[in-house]
Amino acid sequence: MRLPRTAHTSRPWRIHELAGDFRLEDVWALPTPGGPDDLERLVHQFATGKGDPVPSLLGRALFAVRWKLGALLGWDKPADGLGQRVPTLRDRLPADLLEGPRGPDPASVSFTSVYQTHDEWVAEMANRTVHGLMHIGWVPDGTGGYRGQMAVLVKPNGRFGALYMAAIKPFRYLGVYPALLRSIGREWQRTLPTKPAG
């Protein structure tokens, strides 16, 4: 479910002090009900996920078109990535975050982990179009439990990057996010820890 921007901006996340020059693009509630300490499990799910991150026909088609365009137009060259065209967000981390856990890099998408706390995990990517951040927070769900919350923050690369982000917006909402959220929820349920008998 898509959430209002305030679901992200009103929380005391550490990301706010680090990414003031990024634009908050989307905020989503993740179908991952759990307890207060389950962010680690969700991060593990992201990090070890295999196969198609968006398992739908439309999602696969959109990603195939995107990667083909990227190859033809040179959008994804290493020279346009992290540490090349843009510095990594890790360069901005205060000492406590820099010395703390970085978190694992996701296996099935081209993101690099930046930092992880008890209730926050951030990963980043960059190409010629955008420098993007995926922020996963662990929040109370309003019913006594907790769940994941995903925010996407972006810094488009100039006018071209802004036009690119505007052009793909309807495709993200129609073909990418719905399938991604369903996939996250299915995997969360599939890997629920079993309760001991008794």
C-alpha positions as CSV (number, residue, x, y, z in Angstrom):
1,M,0.0,0.0,0.0
2,R,1.3,3.4,-0.9
3,L,1.7,5.8,2.1
4,P,1.7,9.6,2.4
5,R,5.1,11.2,2.4
6,T,4.7,12.0,6.1
7,A,4.9,8.3,6.9
8,H,8.6,8.7,6.1
9,T,9.3,12.4,6.9
10,S,7.7,12.3,10.3
11,R,9.9,9.5,11.7
12,P,13.3,10.2,13.3
13,W,15.3,8.3,10.7
14,R,19.1,8.9,10.4
15,I,18.7,9.2,6.7
16,H,17.2,12.7,7.1
17,E,20.5,14.1,8.2
18,L,22.3,12.5,5.3
19,A,20.1,12.9,2.2
20,G,18.7,16.4,2.3
21,D,19.6,16.8,-1.3
22,F,17.6,13.7,-2.4
23,R,13.9,13.9,-3.3
24,L,11.4,11.5,-1.6
25,E,9.8,9.7,-4.5
26,D,7.6,7.0,-2.9
27,V,6.7,5.5,0.5
28,W,5.2,2.0,0.7
29,A,4.0,-0.2,3.5
30,L,5.5,-3.7,3.2
31,P,3.3,-6.8,3.8
32,T,5.8,-8.1,6.5
33,P,4.0,-8.3,9.9
34,G,6.4,-9.1,12.7
35,G,7.8,-8.2,16.1
36,P,10.0,-5.3,17.2
37,D,13.3,-6.9,16.2
38,D,12.5,-8.3,12.8
39,L,14.2,-5.7,10.6
40,E,17.2,-8.1,10.5
41,R,15.1,-10.8,9.0
42,L,13.7,-8.4,6.3
43,V,17.2,-7.2,5.4
44,H,18.3,-10.8,5.1
45,Q,15.3,-11.5,2.8
46,F,16.4,-8.6,0.5
47,A,20.0,-9.6,0.6
48,T,19.5,-13.3,-0.2
49,G,16.6,-13.0,-2.6
50,K,17.2,-14.9,-5.8
51,G,15.7,-14.8,-9.2
52,D,13.4,-12.1,-10.5
53,P,13.0,-9.2,-8.0
54,V,9.7,-8.3,-9.8
55,P,8.1,-11.6,-10.8
56,S,5.4,-10.5,-13.1
57,L,5.1,-10.5,-16.9
58,L,4.7,-6.7,-17.1
59,G,7.5,-6.2,-14.6
60,R,9.9,-8.5,-16.5
61,A,9.0,-6.7,-19.8
62,L,9.6,-3.3,-18.3
63,F,13.0,-4.3,-16.9
64,A,14.0,-6.0,-20.2
65,V,13.2,-2.7,-22.1
66,R,15.0,-0.7,-19.5
67,W,18.2,-2.8,-19.6
68,K,18.2,-2.9,-23.4
69,L,17.9,0.9,-23.5
70,G,20.6,1.3,-20.9
71,A,22.9,-0.9,-22.9
72,L,22.2,0.9,-26.2
73,L,22.5,4.4,-24.7
74,G,25.2,3.7,-22.2
75,W,23.3,4.6,-19.1
76,D,24.8,1.9,-16.9
77,K,28.5,2.2,-17.5
78,P,30.7,1.8,-14.4
79,A,32.0,5.4,-14.9
80,D,28.4,6.6,-14.2
81,G,28.1,4.6,-11.0
82,L,28.9,5.0,-7.3
83,G,32.4,6.3,-6.6
84,Q,32.7,7.5,-10.1
85,R,30.0,9.9,-11.3
86,V,28.7,10.3,-7.8
87,P,30.3,9.7,-4.4
88,T,28.7,7.0,-2.3
89,L,26.5,8.1,0.6
90,R,28.9,6.3,2.9
91,D,31.2,9.3,2.5
92,R,28.6,11.3,4.5
93,L,28.1,8.9,7.4
94,P,28.9,10.2,10.9
95,A,31.3,8.1,12.9
96,D,28.7,6.0,14.7
97,L,27.1,4.8,11.5
98,L,30.4,4.4,9.7
99,E,31.7,2.1,12.5
100,G,28.3,0.3,12.8
101,P,27.0,-2.5,10.6
102,R,26.9,-1.7,6.9
103,G,24.4,-4.4,6.1
104,P,24.5,-6.9,3.2
105,D,24.4,-6.0,-0.4
106,P,21.1,-7.2,-2.1
107,A,21.8,-10.2,-4.3
108,S,19.2,-9.7,-7.1
109,V,19.4,-6.0,-7.7
110,S,22.2,-3.5,-8.3
111,F,22.2,-1.8,-4.9
112,T,25.0,-1.4,-2.5
113,S,24.4,-1.3,1.3
114,V,25.2,1.9,3.1
115,Y,24.3,1.4,6.7
116,Q,22.0,-0.6,9.0
117,T,20.6,0.1,12.5
118,H,18.0,-1.6,14.6
119,D,15.1,-0.1,12.7
120,E,16.7,1.3,9.5
121,W,18.6,-0.1,6.4
122,V,19.7,2.0,3.4
123,A,21.1,0.8,0.1
124,E,22.0,2.9,-2.9
125,M,22.6,2.7,-6.7
126,A,23.7,5.2,-9.3
127,N,23.8,5.3,-13.1
128,R,23.7,8.0,-15.7
129,T,20.0,8.9,-15.0
130,V,19.8,9.0,-11.2
131,H,21.4,8.4,-7.8
132,G,18.8,6.4,-5.9
133,L,18.4,5.3,-2.3
134,M,16.2,2.5,-1.0
135,H,15.3,3.1,2.7
136,I,13.8,0.2,4.6
137,G,12.4,1.1,8.0
138,W,10.8,-1.0,10.7
139,V,7.8,0.7,12.2
140,P,4.8,0.0,14.5
141,D,1.8,-1.1,12.5
142,G,-0.8,0.6,14.7
143,T,-2.2,-2.8,15.9
144,G,0.5,-3.7,18.4
145,G,2.8,-5.3,15.8
146,Y,5.5,-4.0,13.4
147,R,6.1,-4.1,9.7
148,G,8.5,-2.9,7.1
149,Q,8.2,0.4,5.2
150,M,10.1,1.2,2.0
151,A,11.0,4.7,0.9
152,V,12.6,5.5,-2.4
153,L,14.7,8.7,-2.5
154,V,16.3,10.0,-5.7
155,K,18.6,12.6,-7.0
156,P,18.1,12.8,-10.8
157,N,21.1,13.5,-12.9
158,G,20.2,16.9,-14.4
159,R,17.2,17.6,-16.7
160,F,17.7,14.2,-18.5
161,G,17.4,12.4,-15.2
162,A,14.3,14.3,-14.1
163,L,12.6,13.6,-17.5
164,Y,13.5,9.9,-17.2
165,M,12.0,9.7,-13.7
166,A,8.8,11.4,-14.8
167,A,8.6,9.0,-17.9
168,I,8.9,5.8,-15.8
169,K,6.6,6.9,-13.0
170,P,3.4,5.3,-14.4
171,F,5.2,2.1,-15.2
172,R,6.6,1.9,-11.6
173,Y,3.1,2.3,-10.1
174,L,1.4,-0.1,-12.6
175,G,3.9,-2.8,-13.2
176,V,6.8,-2.7,-10.8
177,Y,5.6,-1.8,-7.2
178,P,2.5,-4.0,-7.1
179,A,4.4,-7.1,-8.2
180,L,7.4,-6.2,-5.9
181,L,5.1,-5.9,-2.9
182,R,3.4,-9.1,-3.6
183,S,6.7,-10.9,-4.0
184,I,8.0,-9.5,-0.7
185,G,4.9,-10.5,1.1
186,R,4.9,-14.1,-0.3
187,E,8.6,-14.6,0.6
188,W,8.0,-13.2,4.1
189,Q,5.2,-15.7,4.7
190,R,7.1,-18.5,3.2
191,T,10.0,-18.0,5.5
192,L,8.1,-17.4,8.7
193,P,9.9,-19.0,11.7
194,T,8.1,-22.0,13.0
195,K,6.9,-21.8,16.6
196,P,8.1,-24.5,18.9
197,A,5.3,-27.0,19.8
198,G,4.1,-26.9,23.3
